[in-house]
Amino acid sequence: MQNVKTGNVVTVTYEGFLANGEAFDSSEDSGPMKFQIGVNSVMPGFEKEVLGMTIGESKEINLIPEEAYGPRKEELVHTVPRSMWKKEQEIKPGLVMGLTIEKDGEKHQVPALVTQVENDQVTVDFNHPLAGQQLIYKITLDSIEEPPEQENQALSSLGTCSPSSCEGCSSC
């Protein structure tokens, strides 16, 4: 039987749960996830657990925050003036909006969660919604492929996509 190794393109079906048992993502909703091992296109802990699996094998994996979306960082929570938005735009806690930030001289569109609105101040959180969370995945390996050299290069140039997250991927 073939085991997953670095460079393989794999297809995985999965269900993702928080430590309290609440489901947050499933391939039943989004379809199986296909990715290449070794090109940093999924969370490091997720990829590490897929390595060595065989087709049809299922397992449950537990990822600490450092192996998933990282720890929650308070420096990513900012209070900004309400005047940054149009007056008629409804801004309320729980609203997720795309905001443009500059990093290393480049502008990036990133999601931000409005956590508080008080008078003329809005508090937004740029942490990934699952940052700081222990994540549990039930996964099944559906297929293993050897990519042609061209596909190998194309896959490695994609942005980072993973269950419930996307950074620069054209398919999200």
Stockholm file with secondary structure:
# STOCKHOLM 1.0

chainA/1-172         MQNVKTGNVVTVTYEGFLANGEAFDSSEDSGPMKFQIGVNSVMPGFEKEVLGMTIGESKEINLIPEEAYGPRKEELVHTVPRSMWKKEQEIKPGLVMGLTIEKDGEKHQVPALVTQVENDQVTVDFNHPLAGQQLIYKITLDSIEEPPEQENQALSSLGTCSPSSCEGCSSC
#=GR chainA/1-172 SS CCBCCTTCEEEEEEEEEETTSCEEEEHHHHCCEEEETTTTCSCHHHHHHHTTCBTTCEEEEEECGGGTTCCCCGGGEEEEEGGGSCTTSCCCTTCEEEEEEEETTEEEEEEEEEEEEETTEEEEECSCTTTTCCEEEEEEEEEEECCCHHHHHHHHTSCEEETTEEESCTTC
#=GC SS_cons         CCBCCTTCEEEEEEEEEETTSCEEEEHHHHCCEEEETTTTCSCHHHHHHHTTCBTTCEEEEEECGGGTTCCCCGGGEEEEEGGGSCTTSCCCTTCEEEEEEEETTEEEEEEEEEEEEETTEEEEECSCTTTTCCEEEEEEEEEEECCCHHHHHHHHTSCEEETTEEESCTTC
//
